[in-house]
Amino acid sequence: MPDMTEQDHLFISYATEDGVLAEWLALRLTAEGYKVWIDRFELLGGEPYPRDIDGAIKHRTFRLIHLVSRHSRDKPNPTKERTLALNLGRERNEDFLIPLNVGGLRATELNWMLSDLTYIPFFESWARGLGQLLKKLGRLNAPKSAVDGPRVAASTFLRDDVLQDTEETLYSNLVPVLEAPDVVHRFHLSRAVSLLEARQLEHAWPHYLLESADGLRKRWYAFAFEPPPELGIPNLRAYKAGGAVWNEVEEIHGMPSWQIVKPLLRKTLHVGCLRRGLLLSDQPSYLFFPNGLLNDDKIWFRSYTGRKTYTQVTGLRRFRGRDQFRYHLGFTFDILRLPGAQLVAKVRVRLRITDDKGNLLPAVSALARRKAITRTWFNHELLTRQLAVLSFLGDGDQVATFGTVAPVKLATTPITLTTQVGINEGALPKGRRLFRYRKDDDEEPAPELDDE
């Protein structure tokens, strides 16, 4: 048997689909001082990935960390590495394989070789999983022989001259709520509403429904910033039944005021967007641009650089040279109260994926196509789409107004911060791959996407 002091590496075994976690784990372990082998990186810690994987696992690996998921369970290469590690563990009478449950697999979903192993759970929280893994490595006295691990992990992405002593503006995805109604009105409804009727009301009147018991009788109330329009629902009437200045009282009708006001503000924005021609999805809830709402399906706006540009809000794409699908730019609102009681709306960009006829695709198919579109979306791409949405909502003005009698007004410019340290864009890597996918994997890791 080779000298045990040579066995100073942690070998990470995984399937390509779990590559993001594998990469994150490799960098975190390197930052902790461990030498890590992972084929996702061309070079990590100054030592190349071994050509002879069997030899490296047998003679130079301290422990093999295996990411167990539905993908790695059945794929050839992860199976070979896992089997070798299990055999070495039995031969050496040690836990050579450290399995991480990253997919939430149950014991009944594992084969007989895996079912009786003790797993470190990573499917609920990467942070908690990493904490348990570091404790186990500490108990095993895993060698920390990586020199300057934190710098090595950081340098995988950044050169020393990337940061520079110049001010830089940081854009958030928060926009100030410039004006919000003070009064929440309470309306007594003449009867209960069905789910279908509730959905109909949601699209016309921002309100918060509440069922309340009055002795043996049930009453139905709606809280809103403004009176309802003509409801258009048979035998349903709304009668004014008081109100409150929400930021001066802690409770409204026995509920915390903010628990009513927060969804009311968001629903006011939703109804305002629907009146502008946007559509609202059901599950999950987000707004999106339909076909034909805009000329050429483009939003023209002024970017943060000051240039006039446009964003395509919907279009057709082809996935892996095969079927066509349609994407729609979407977004969500979340209302937050910052310290000092400042109200802001958080805007998050979304994508809706359908077939070329407008039918929603199954979740797995939609996810693959969504990833294919967004794999090159970073700060610039997300910010420009956020600015495009805000420009549309404000019709090019600095303020977007939602509602009529008691309007909610949003700024169309995000909150910005200034940092004293900037990024030297010219020092960022261009055209150089920081990592590579497993060449002998079964599936294509990066789906091909063709513009139509």
Long-range contacts (C-beta under 8 A, 24 or more apart in sequence): 2-59, 6-59, 6-60, 7-59, 7-60, 7-61, 7-62, 8-35, 8-60, 8-62, 8-143, 8-145, 9-35, 9-36, 9-37, 9-56, 9-60, 9-61, 9-62, 10-34, 10-35, 10-36, 10-37, 10-61, 10-62, 10-63, 10-64, 10-65, 10-137, 10-142, 11-36, 11-37, 11-38, 11-56, 11-57, 11-61, 11-63, 11-64, 11-65, 11-81, 12-36, 12-37, 12-38, 12-65, 12-67, 13-64, 13-65, 13-66, 13-67, 13-72, 13-78, 13-81, 13-82, 13-85, 14-38, 14-66, 14-67, 14-72, 14-78, 15-67, 15-69, 15-71, 15-72, 15-75, 15-78, 15-441, 16-71, 16-437, 16-438, 16-441, 16-443, 16-445, 17-69, 17-71, 17-443, 18-67, 18-69, 18-71, 18-72, 18-102, 18-103, 19-435, 19-437, 19-445, 21-67, 21-102, 21-122, 21-126, 22-67, 23-435, 24-126, 25-65, 25-67, 25-126, 25-130, 27-153, 27-156, 28-130, 28-153, 30-146, 30-149, 30-152, 30-153, 31-149, 31-150, 31-152, 31-153, 31-154, 32-134, 32-144, 32-149, 33-144, 33-145, 33-146, 33-149, 34-137, 34-142, 34-143, 34-144, 34-145, 34-146, 34-149, 35-143, 35-145, 35-146, 36-146, 37-61, 39-436, 39-438, 40-435, 40-436, 40-437, 40-438, 41-156, 41-434, 41-435, 41-436, 42-433, 42-434, 42-435, 42-436, 44-152, 44-156, 45-146, 45-147, 45-149, 45-152, 46-152, 53-81, 54-84, 57-81, 57-84, 57-85, 57-88, 58-84, 58-88, 62-140, 62-142, 62-143, 63-95, 63-96, 63-97, 63-98, 63-137, 63-140, 63-142, 64-96, 64-97, 64-98, 65-98, 65-100, 65-133, 66-97, 66-98, 66-99, 66-100, 67-100, 67-102, 67-122, 68-99, 68-100, 68-101, 68-102, 68-103, 68-105, 68-110, 68-114, 68-119, 69-102, 69-103, 69-105, 70-103, 70-105, 70-109, 71-103, 73-105, 73-109, 73-110, 73-111, 73-114, 75-441, 75-442, 76-440, 76-442, 77-438, 77-440, 77-441, 82-113, 82-114, 83-113, 86-113, 95-140, 98-133, 98-136, 100-129, 100-133, 156-434, 157-429, 157-434, 158-427, 158-428, 159-427, 159-429, 161-424, 161-427, 162-423, 162-424, 162-427, 162-428, 163-421, 163-422, 163-423, 163-424, 164-421, 164-422, 164-423, 164-424, 165-420, 165-421, 165-422, 166-421, 166-422, 167-418, 167-419, 167-420, 167-422, 168-418, 168-419, 168-421, 168-422, 168-423, 169-416, 169-417, 169-418, 170-416, 170-417, 170-418, 170-419, 171-304, 171-383, 171-414, 171-416, 172-414, 172-415, 172-416, 172-417, 173-346, 173-347, 173-348, 173-382, 173-386, 173-414, 174-336, 174-344, 174-345, 174-346, 174-347, 174-414, 174-415, 175-344, 175-345, 175-347, 175-390, 175-410, 175-411, 175-412, 175-413, 175-414, 175-415, 176-342, 176-343, 176-344, 176-410, 176-411, 176-415, 177-265, 177-335, 177-342, 177-343, 177-344, 177-345, 177-408, 177-409, 177-410, 178-399, 178-409, 178-410, 178-411, 179-407, 179-408, 179-409, 180-265, 180-343, 180-408, 180-409, 181-225, 181-226, 181-403, 181-406, 181-407, 181-408, 182-245, 182-246, 182-247, 183-225, 183-243, 183-244, 183-245, 183-246, 183-406, 184-223, 184-224, 184-225, 184-243, 184-244, 184-246, 184-252, 184-257, 184-260, 184-261, 184-264, 185-223, 185-224, 185-225, 185-226, 185-227, 185-240, 185-242, 185-243, 186-221, 186-222, 186-223, 186-240, 186-241, 186-242, 186-243, 186-244, 186-252, 186-253, 187-221, 187-222, 187-223, 187-224, 187-227, 187-228, 187-238, 187-239, 187-240, 187-241, 188-219, 188-220, 188-221, 188-238, 188-239, 188-240, 188-241, 189-220, 189-221, 189-222, 189-236, 189-237, 189-238, 189-239, 190-235, 190-236, 190-237, 190-238, 190-239, 191-220, 191-235, 191-236, 192-218, 192-220, 193-220, 193-233, 193-236, 197-233, 197-236, 200-232, 200-233, 201-228, 201-231, 201-233, 202-267, 202-270, 202-271, 203-271, 203-274, 203-280, 204-228, 204-229, 204-271, 205-229, 205-231, 205-271, 206-264, 206-267, 206-268, 206-270, 206-271, 206-403, 207-264, 207-267, 208-260, 208-263, 208-264, 208-267, 210-253, 210-255, 212-253, 221-253, 223-252, 223-253, 223-260, 223-264, 224-264, 225-264, 225-268, 225-403, 225-405, 225-406, 225-408, 226-403, 226-404, 226-405, 226-406, 227-405, 247-341, 258-337, 262-335, 265-335, 265-343, 265-345, 265-408, 266-333, 266-334, 266-335, 268-402, 268-403, 268-408, 269-333, 269-345, 269-402, 269-408, 269-410, 270-333, 271-402, 271-403, 272-393, 272-400, 272-401, 272-402, 272-403, 272-408, 273-393, 273-402, 276-392, 276-393, 281-330, 281-352, 285-332, 286-330, 286-331, 286-332, 286-350, 286-352, 287-330, 287-331, 287-332, 287-333, 288-328, 288-329, 288-330, 288-331, 288-350, 288-352, 289-313, 289-314, 289-328, 289-329, 289-330, 290-314, 290-328, 291-326, 291-358, 294-392, 299-388, 299-389, 299-391, 299-392, 301-387, 301-388, 301-391, 301-392, 301-396, 302-391, 303-384, 303-387, 304-383, 304-384, 304-387, 309-384, 310-388, 311-384, 311-385, 311-388, 313-388, 315-452, 316-356, 316-452, 317-369, 317-372, 317-373, 317-449, 317-450, 317-451, 317-452, 318-449, 318-450, 318-452, 319-368, 319-369, 319-372, 319-447, 319-448, 319-449, 320-444, 320-447, 320-448, 320-449, 321-448, 321-450, 323-355, 323-356, 324-355, 324-356, 324-452, 325-353, 325-354, 325-355, 325-356, 325-361, 325-369, 326-353, 326-354, 326-355, 326-356, 326-358, 327-351, 327-352, 327-353, 327-369, 327-370, 327-373, 328-352, 328-353, 328-354, 329-385, 329-388, 329-389, 331-386, 331-389, 344-415, 345-410, 347-386, 347-389, 347-390, 347-414, 349-382, 349-385, 349-386, 349-389, 368-447, 369-447, 369-449, 371-447, 372-446, 372-447, 372-448, 372-449, 373-449, 375-446, 386-414, 387-414, 390-414
